[in-house]
Amino acid sequence: VYQVFTVSCIVANAVVIGMETDHPNLWYWVPIEQFFIVVFTLELSLRILMQGPRGFFCYPESSHTVKNHIQGFSSSSRRRKPDSKGADVIWNIFDFGLVMSGLLSNV
């Protein structure tokens, strides 16, 4: 349910952005944008709270560098399974940047 709601908000926000491009001067775009930024801020805050700041922003101990994560090799040059937690950290940082830019544009 949580993921369905989040994805639905992302899709709805994309639709609103598209509609706003065609009709930029309508009065109700500001409250709609503020609604989405509140939803996305709450969603991000819940994820940080559940994972903790270190779990949300930091790579796990097994992959110390971004280079190791991207290349998918261990220090012994043997192929290893990709670390999904490392990929999550990249998306977490990206999401954090998007939400922060939305918040800062409303200040």
GUMAR-770797 format. One record per residue: x, y, z of N, C-alpha, C in turn; residue in three letters. Coordinates in steps of 0.1 Angstrom, whole numbers, plus 2048, in hexadecimal, padded with zeros to 3 digits. Layout:
// GUMAR-770797
XYZXYZXYZALA
...
// end
This chain:
// GUMAR-770797
8087F480080080080080980D800VAL
81380C80881C81880982381B7FCTYR
8288107F582F8137E88258177DEGLN
8198117DE80F8157D480B8247D5VAL
80A8287E28078367E481283F7E0PHE
81E83C7E382A8447DF82B8457D0THR
82A8397C982B8397BA81F8417B4VAL
8138407BA8088477B580A8567B6SER
81085B7C18138697C381E86D7B9CYS
8288657B68328697AC82C86A79FILE
82386179B81D86178E81386E78DVAL
80C87079780387B79880A888797ALA
81688979E81E89579D82389778FASN
82788D78882C88E77B821893771ALA
81588E77380989376B8078A176EVAL
8078A577B8058B377E8108BC778VAL
81C8B87788278C07728248C2763ILE
8208B775D81D8B874E8118C174CGLY
8078C17547FB8CA7527FF8D8755MET
8088DA75F80C8E77638148EE758GLU
81B8E57508238EB74581A8F173ATHR
80E8EA7388058EF72E7FD8FB733ASP
7FA8FC7407F29077467F990C752HIS
80491475180C91875C806922765PRO
7FC9297617F79357697EB932771ASN
7E79257737DC92277B7DF92378ALEU
7D69287927D892B7A07DB91E7A8TRP
7D59137A47D59077AD7E28FF7ACTYR
7EC9037A47F88FB7A38008FC7B0TRP
8019077B68099097C28049007CDVAL
7F79007D17F38F77DB7F58E87D8PRO
7F38E47CB7F58D67C78048D37C9ILE
80D8DC7C481B8D97C681F8D87D5GLU
8198E17DD81C8E07EC8178D37F2GLN
80C8CE7ED8078C17F28118B67EEPHE
8168B67E28208AC7DE82D8AD7E6PHE
8318B97E983E8BA7F083C8B67FEILE
8308B880482E8B381282D8A4812VAL
82789E80882688F807834889806VAL
83C88F7FC8498897FA85288C806PHE
85189780D85989A819856890824THR
84988D82684588383084A87582CLEU
84987282084D86481B85C86381EGLU
86486D81A87286D81C87686D82BLEU
86F87583387187584186F867847SER
86486184386185384886C849845LEU
87184A83887C84183488984383CARG
88C85083E89885384689684E855ILE
88A85185A88784C86888883D869LEU
88383685F88382786089182185EMET
8998278558A68228528B182885BGLN
8AE8338618B883B8688C084385EGLY
8C684E8628CD8568598D984F853PRO
8E084785B8EC83F8568E783584CARG
8DD82E84E8D88248458D282A838GLY
8CD8368398C783C82E8D2842824PHE
8DC84882A8E68508228F3849820PHE
8F683E82790483882790382A820CYS
90E82781991081A81491281081FTYR
90E80381D9107F982791F7F6828PRO
9237F08329317EE8359387E582AGLU
9307DD8239367D481993A7DB80CSER
9357E780A9397EF7FE93D7FC802SER
94A7FE80495080A809950816800HIS
9508137F395181E7EA94681D7DFTHR
9438297D993A8297CE93F8217C2VAL
94C8227C095381B7B595180C7B6LYS
9528067C29507F87C49427F47C1ASN
9387FD7C592A7FA7C29277FA7B3HIS
92C8047AD92980679E9307FB796ILE
93C7F87999437ED79193F7DF795GLN
93A7DD7A19357D07A59407C67A8GLY
94C7CB7AA9577C27AD95C7C37BBPHE
9617B87C19667B97CE9757BD7CDSER
97C7BE7D898A7C27D89927B77D1SER
98E7AB7D19967A07CB99279F7BCSER
98B7A87B69877A87A897E79D7A4SER
9787967AE96E78B7AB9617927AAARG
95978D7A194B79279F94378F7ACARG
93C7997B19337977BC92579C7B9ARG
91C7977C190E79B7BF90D7AA7C1LYS
9057B17B99037C07BC8FD7C27C9PRO
9017CC7D08FB7D07DD8EF7D97DBASP
8E37D37DE8D77DB7DC8D67E77E5SER
8DC7E57F18DC7F07FB8E47FC7F6LYS
8EF7FA7EE8F68057E88EE80C7DEGLY
8E68057D68DE80B7CC8D38137D3ALA
8CE80E7DE8C38157E68C98237EBASP
8D68237EF8DC82F7F58DC8397EAVAL
8E08357DE8E083F7D28D28457D0ILE
8C883C7D08BA8427CE8B684A7DATRP
8BA8467E68B784E7F28BC85C7F1ASN
8C985D7ED8CF86A7EB8C98737E0ILE
8C586C7D58BE8737CA8B08787CFPHE
8A986F7D689C8737DB89D87F7E5ASP
8A787E7EE8AA8897F88AC8967F0PHE
8B48967E68B78A27DE8AB8A77D7GLY
8A389F7D28968A37CC88D8AA7D6LEU
88B8A47E18828A97EB8878B67F1VAL
8948B67F389A8C37F88998CE7EEMET
89B8CB7E189A8D67D788C8DB7D7SER
8828D27D88748D67D98718DE7E5GLY
8768DB7F08748E27FD87B8F07FBLEU
8878F17F688E8FD7F58879077EBLEU
8819017E187A90A7D786D90F7DDSER
86890A7E785C90F7EE85F9197F9ASN
86C91B7FC86F92480786F933802VAL
// end
